[in-house]
Amino acid sequence: MGRVTATDRRAVLLATAGLALATGCATRKAVAHPVHSASGAPALPALPAQLTHGPRDRPRVAFTFHGGGDPATARALLTEAEKHGARVTVLAVGTWLDAHPDIARRILDGGHDLGNHTLRHLDINAMSEAEVRAEISGCAERIRRLTGSVGTWFRPSRTPTASPLVTRLAREAGYPHVLSYDVDSLDFTSPGAAAVARKVLAEIREGSVVSLHFGYDDTVAALPVVLEELDRRGLAAVTTTELFS
């Protein structure tokens, strides 16, 4: 992992300076109280099967990380979030957990959510029913083996939204909801830390679910800048479970 220097951080701060707090009239919606299944995944009966954002009338947002890549980068991002009092949601790839089994406990010990991002991170919407089932259950079993439950959320791989087949099989595997997002940082395109921070801060608002990735130095450099600006705006970064509860 490349080293993030003070100069890098100053560059991101300068590039994102002056970003104004987005204003607008938020639509009030009923707040759903989650009922946790035996698997550990929350069921929110008042909300749809696929979730893209939380309530727009509360000053909370959720940062979700696709779990893969260099575990050192993952630990750096978790530590940075914790320094700012933020909690995040990690959607882990099953093969990544196979290679780095200790990371599951690190995530939970930090007070973060841990969920399922399929076994091998392939195009799940293009798969047969048997293949989809294997991808979801394969990752679920790895999370269960490491933590005692299948985790809190399921996110499909290679797509922001799940097909009806994937949604049904995820529910059968113990995930009542598919977790999507309304803010895509595009950090996986390696646009530079300033671009990552600028895009997130331009689009984020109350209830937003942000898509980020482990494994990218741009994300490590951008995260503290984003969290500092959110603090200035009065927005708290919480786990996805907290966002919807």
C-alpha positions in Angstrom: 0.0 0.0 0.0 1.3 3.5 -0.9 1.9 5.8 1.9 -0.5 8.7 2.5 1.6 11.8 3.4 0.6 15.1 5.0 1.2 16.6 1.6 -1.3 14.2 0.0 -3.9 15.2 2.7 -3.3 18.9 2.2 -3.9 18.5 -1.5 -7.2 16.8 -1.0 -8.2 19.5 1.6 -7.4 22.2 -0.9 -9.2 20.5 -3.7 -12.4 20.1 -1.7 -12.3 23.4 0.2 -15.3 25.5 -0.3 -17.8 22.7 -0.8 -21.1 24.1 0.4 -23.6 22.1 2.3 -26.3 20.9 -0.1 -29.7 22.1 0.8 -33.1 20.9 -0.1 -36.5 19.8 1.2 -36.3 16.2 2.5 -39.4 14.1 2.2 -40.4 12.6 5.6 -40.9 8.8 5.7 -41.9 6.5 8.4 -38.9 5.1 10.4 -38.8 1.3 10.4 -37.5 -0.5 13.4 -35.5 -3.6 12.4 -36.4 -7.1 13.6 -33.2 -9.2 13.6 -33.7 -12.7 12.3 -31.8 -15.7 13.8 -29.2 -15.2 11.1 -28.3 -11.7 12.3 -29.7 -9.8 9.2 -32.2 -7.1 10.0 -35.7 -7.3 8.6 -37.5 -4.0 8.0 -41.1 -4.8 7.1 -42.0 -1.3 6.2 -39.2 -0.9 3.7 -38.7 -2.5 0.2 -36.6 -5.5 -0.5 -33.9 -3.4 -2.2 -32.7 -0.4 -0.2 -30.8 2.5 -1.8 -30.9 5.1 1.0 -32.1 5.6 4.6 -34.5 8.2 6.0 -34.0 11.7 4.6 -35.1 13.5 7.7 -32.2 12.5 10.1 -28.6 13.7 10.0 -27.1 10.2 9.4 -25.3 8.6 6.5 -23.7 5.2 5.9 -20.4 4.4 4.3 -20.3 0.9 2.7 -17.1 -0.7 1.7 -16.7 -3.5 -0.8 -14.5 -6.0 1.1 -11.5 -7.0 -1.0 -7.9 -6.1 -1.9 -5.0 -5.4 0.4 -6.0 -6.1 4.0 -3.5 -3.4 5.1 -5.6 -0.8 3.3 -8.7 -2.2 4.8 -7.2 -1.8 8.3 -6.0 1.7 7.6 -9.5 2.7 6.5 -11.2 1.2 9.5 -8.7 2.9 11.8 -9.2 6.2 10.1 -13.0 5.9 10.4 -12.7 5.0 14.1 -10.5 8.0 14.8 -13.3 10.2 13.6 -16.0 8.3 15.6 -17.4 6.9 12.4 -18.8 3.3 11.9 -19.0 1.7 8.5 -20.5 -1.3 6.8 -18.2 -3.8 5.1 -19.7 -6.1 2.4 -17.0 -8.8 2.2 -16.2 -11.1 -0.7 -16.0 -14.7 0.5 -12.7 -15.6 -1.1 -11.2 -12.5 0.5 -12.3 -13.8 3.9 -10.7 -17.1 3.0 -7.4 -15.4 2.4 -7.7 -13.0 5.4 -9.9 -14.7 8.0 -8.8 -12.3 10.8 -10.3 -9.3 9.1 -13.8 -10.4 10.0 -13.1 -10.1 13.7 -11.3 -6.8 13.1 -14.4 -5.3 11.5 -16.8 -6.4 14.2 -14.4 -5.5 17.1 -14.4 -1.9 15.7 -18.2 -1.7 16.0 -18.8 -2.0 12.2 -21.4 -4.0 10.2 -20.2 -7.0 8.3 -22.2 -8.4 5.3 -22.1 -10.6 2.2 -20.8 -9.5 -1.2 -20.9 -12.9 -2.8 -18.3 -15.7 -2.8 -16.2 -14.7 -5.9 -17.5 -11.2 -7.0 -18.7 -12.3 -10.4 -21.7 -10.9 -12.4 -24.4 -12.4 -10.2 -27.4 -11.2 -12.2 -26.1 -13.2 -15.2 -25.9 -16.5 -13.4 -28.2 -19.5 -13.2 -30.3 -20.2 -10.1 -27.8 -22.8 -8.8 -24.9 -20.5 -9.4 -26.5 -17.6 -7.6 -27.4 -19.8 -4.7 -23.8 -21.0 -4.4 -22.4 -17.5 -4.6 -24.7 -16.2 -1.8 -24.6 -19.2 0.5 -20.8 -19.7 0.0 -20.1 -16.3 1.4 -22.7 -16.6 4.0 -21.2 -19.8 5.3 -17.8 -18.2 5.6 -19.1 -15.3 7.6 -21.0 -17.7 9.8 -18.0 -19.8 10.4 -15.9 -16.7 11.4 -18.5 -14.8 13.4 -21.5 -17.0 14.3 -24.0 -15.4 11.9 -24.4 -14.7 8.2 -23.9 -11.0 8.8 -26.2 -8.1 8.5 -26.6 -7.2 4.8 -26.3 -8.6 1.2 -25.0 -6.6 -1.7 -24.9 -8.2 -5.2 -21.7 -8.2 -7.1 -20.9 -6.3 -10.3 -24.3 -4.5 -10.2 -25.9 -1.9 -7.9 -29.3 -3.7 -8.0 -30.3 -7.3 -7.8 -32.5 -9.2 -10.2 -35.7 -10.7 -8.7 -34.0 -14.1 -8.7 -31.0 -12.8 -6.7 -33.3 -10.9 -4.4 -35.3 -14.1 -3.7 -32.3 -16.3 -3.1 -30.7 -13.7 -0.8 -33.9 -13.7 1.3 -33.8 -17.5 1.4 -30.2 -17.3 2.6 -31.1 -15.0 5.5 -30.9 -11.5 4.0 -34.4 -9.9 4.0 -33.0 -6.8 2.1 -30.6 -6.2 -0.7 -28.4 -3.2 0.1 -27.7 -0.8 -2.8 -26.5 2.9 -2.6 -27.3 6.3 -3.9 -23.8 7.8 -3.9 -21.1 6.0 -5.9 -17.6 7.4 -5.1 -16.1 5.7 -8.2 -12.9 5.2 -6.1 -12.3 2.0 -8.0 -11.4 4.0 -11.1 -8.5 5.6 -9.2 -9.4 9.2 -10.1 -7.3 10.6 -7.3 -8.2 11.3 -3.7 -9.4 14.8 -4.4 -11.9 13.6 -7.0 -13.2 10.9 -4.7 -13.8 13.4 -1.9 -15.3 15.9 -4.2 -17.8 13.5 -5.7 -18.9 12.1 -2.4 -19.3 15.5 -0.8 -21.2 16.9 -3.8 -23.8 14.1 -3.7 -24.1 13.0 -0.1 -27.1 14.1 2.0 -29.2 12.9 4.9 -29.8 9.2 4.6 -27.3 8.5 1.9 -25.6 5.2 1.5 -22.1 5.7 -0.1 -20.3 3.0 -2.1 -16.6 2.8 -1.4 -13.9 0.1 -1.8 -11.0 -1.3 0.2 -7.7 -1.7 -1.6 -7.3 1.9 -3.0 -4.9 4.5 -1.7 -7.2 7.3 -3.0 -9.9 6.2 -0.6 -7.5 6.2 2.3 -6.5 9.8 1.6 -10.0 11.0 0.9 -11.8 9.5 3.9 -10.5 11.8 6.6 -11.3 14.9 4.4 -14.9 13.6 3.8 -15.4 12.8 7.5 -14.2 16.2 8.6 -16.6 17.9 6.2 -19.5 15.7 7.3 -18.8 16.7 10.9 -18.9 20.4 9.8 -22.3 19.7 8.2 -23.6 17.9 11.2 -23.9 14.5 9.5 -22.9 11.4 11.4 -21.4 8.3 9.7 -23.1 5.3 11.2 -23.5 1.6 10.3 -26.2 0.7 7.8 -28.1 -1.1 10.6 -28.1 2.2 12.6 -29.1 4.2 9.5 -32.3 2.2 9.0 -33.2 1.7 12.7 
